[in-house]
Amino acid sequence: MAHIPTQPGLPGISSLFAFRPETAKPMRELAHVLLYSESSLSSGDREVIATYVSSRNQCVFCTQSHAAAARAHLKEDASIVDDVLLNGVNASVSDKLKSLLTIAGKVQKGGRIVTDEDVALAKSLGATDMEIHDTVLIAAAFSMFNRYVDGLASFTPQDPADYVEMGVRMASVGYIPPKS
Amino acid sequence: MAYINVPDGHPGIRGLMQFRPETAKALNLLVEELLQIDIGLSKGEREIIATYVCTLNDCLYCRSIHGAIAKFHCNGDEKFVQDAVNDPQNSQVSPKMKALLAIAKEVQQHGQNVQQHHIDAAREQGATDLELHDTVLIAAAFCMFNRYVDGLGTVQPTDQKIYDQMGKQRATEGYLTKPVVLT
């Protein structure tokens, strides 16, 4: 049971967003810009980074929901998601994405662990300043989202099927609810 | 020098916010809502929770700026703020704040570290649902801000006067106004 009263039936962060809509709004906007809006990094790759960080933080709700969103974006390449979940930076992904996952993994542990060399390697593999910025901020943001969801013990569905539909919705409309 | 090409003369998160205004907007709205309200917890108490987490994460820029803002909210009492963030359980903050700072410390370590007994202890001191929620989210948010500022290798001044200048502006105007020109 969550540490604060939340609406029954709403899972994970959705229940916390409903408890406090004022903080939900900027958090949704942040996720939308970082994961869904136009970027030279594909939404699939950005969701993989979010999934990887959530998995390292052992946040089941965020890992499962963003893995589902990543699979929905990646379509025939969806197996990348499970490869990264299992093998981390040794997964069969591009060298550029590996270098970004390395940076994200360090940010998950602590910002100060990221080195000049990590960034130089990513740049040598074609990563732009904007892509490095977004990788660091995605990893940092999920260090927040994961702690928010778990720190308040929000409801985490156990059936993987519950996340499929969630992921499809996240991949199709993003994170800002449609205006009613 | 930061790892990415941010404009000169803008230390810490300020340079990053100029680099990417789209994410800056959401980040500023989030701190405005978490730190610039006096519902339940006062602005000073909220900034102390933030500064405490920045101290645990050892982020010089965030610790210094939010310490400065907290000081302005607490009538300039630097010792009160520094004692609270360096050793909260032996500081002059209220028993409720001590219980909330204990929760913030668990969140800083790992979300799943928050246990029912931490929540019960805070409720016994009068903490409300909203205060518990905001404490967890402030702690979580600063685990983001600290990683953002440090993970991109931003310039972080050591001169406290710079932070006092920026802190005064944020304490009086909040987080949504254009940054003051540093002198």
Chai-1 contact restraints between the chains, C-beta under 6 A:
chainA,res_idxA,chainB,res_idxB,connection_type,confidence,min_distance_angstrom,max_distance_angstrom,comment,restraint_id
A,H3,B,I119,contact,1.0,0.0,6.0,A-B,restraint_1
A,I4,B,D129,contact,1.0,0.0,6.0,A-B,restraint_2
A,I4,B,L132,contact,1.0,0.0,6.0,A-B,restraint_3
A,I4,B,H133,contact,1.0,0.0,6.0,A-B,restraint_4
A,R20,B,H133,contact,1.0,0.0,6.0,A-B,restraint_5
A,E22,B,E33,contact,1.0,0.0,6.0,A-B,restraint_6
A,T23,B,E33,contact,1.0,0.0,6.0,A-B,restraint_7
A,P26,B,A26,contact,1.0,0.0,6.0,A-B,restraint_8
A,P26,B,L29,contact,1.0,0.0,6.0,A-B,restraint_9
A,P26,B,L30,contact,1.0,0.0,6.0,A-B,restraint_10
A,E29,B,A26,contact,1.0,0.0,6.0,A-B,restraint_11
A,L30,B,A26,contact,1.0,0.0,6.0,A-B,restraint_12
A,V33,B,E22,contact,1.0,0.0,6.0,A-B,restraint_13
A,V33,B,T23,contact,1.0,0.0,6.0,A-B,restraint_14
A,V107,B,R147,contact,1.0,0.0,6.0,A-B,restraint_15
A,V107,B,G151,contact,1.0,0.0,6.0,A-B,restraint_16
A,G111,B,N146,contact,1.0,0.0,6.0,A-B,restraint_17
A,G111,B,R147,contact,1.0,0.0,6.0,A-B,restraint_18
A,G111,B,D150,contact,1.0,0.0,6.0,A-B,restraint_19
A,G111,B,G151,contact,1.0,0.0,6.0,A-B,restraint_20
A,R112,B,D150,contact,1.0,0.0,6.0,A-B,restraint_21
A,V114,B,G151,contact,1.0,0.0,6.0,A-B,restraint_22
A,V119,B,Y3,contact,1.0,0.0,6.0,A-B,restraint_23
A,D129,B,I4,contact,1.0,0.0,6.0,A-B,restraint_24
A,D129,B,N5,contact,1.0,0.0,6.0,A-B,restraint_25
A,I132,B,I4,contact,1.0,0.0,6.0,A-B,restraint_26
A,H133,B,I4,contact,1.0,0.0,6.0,A-B,restraint_27
A,H133,B,R20,contact,1.0,0.0,6.0,A-B,restraint_28
A,V136,B,G151,contact,1.0,0.0,6.0,A-B,restraint_29
A,V136,B,L152,contact,1.0,0.0,6.0,A-B,restraint_30
A,L137,B,Y148,contact,1.0,0.0,6.0,A-B,restraint_31
A,A140,B,M144,contact,1.0,0.0,6.0,A-B,restraint_32
A,A140,B,R147,contact,1.0,0.0,6.0,A-B,restraint_33
A,A140,B,Y148,contact,1.0,0.0,6.0,A-B,restraint_34
A,A141,B,M144,contact,1.0,0.0,6.0,A-B,restraint_35
A,S143,B,C143,contact,1.0,0.0,6.0,A-B,restraint_36
A,S143,B,M144,contact,1.0,0.0,6.0,A-B,restraint_37
A,S143,B,R147,contact,1.0,0.0,6.0,A-B,restraint_38
A,M144,B,A140,contact,1.0,0.0,6.0,A-B,restraint_39
A,M144,B,A141,contact,1.0,0.0,6.0,A-B,restraint_40
A,M144,B,C143,contact,1.0,0.0,6.0,A-B,restraint_41
A,M144,B,M144,contact,1.0,0.0,6.0,A-B,restraint_42
A,N146,B,G111,contact,1.0,0.0,6.0,A-B,restraint_43
A,R147,B,V107,contact,1.0,0.0,6.0,A-B,restraint_44
A,R147,B,G111,contact,1.0,0.0,6.0,A-B,restraint_45
A,R147,B,A140,contact,1.0,0.0,6.0,A-B,restraint_46
A,R147,B,C143,contact,1.0,0.0,6.0,A-B,restraint_47
A,Y148,B,L137,contact,1.0,0.0,6.0,A-B,restraint_48
A,Y148,B,A140,contact,1.0,0.0,6.0,A-B,restraint_49
A,D150,B,G111,contact,1.0,0.0,6.0,A-B,restraint_50
A,D150,B,Q112,contact,1.0,0.0,6.0,A-B,restraint_51
A,G151,B,V107,contact,1.0,0.0,6.0,A-B,restraint_52
A,G151,B,G111,contact,1.0,0.0,6.0,A-B,restraint_53
A,G151,B,V114,contact,1.0,0.0,6.0,A-B,restraint_54
A,G151,B,V136,contact,1.0,0.0,6.0,A-B,restraint_55
A,L152,B,V136,contact,1.0,0.0,6.0,A-B,restraint_56
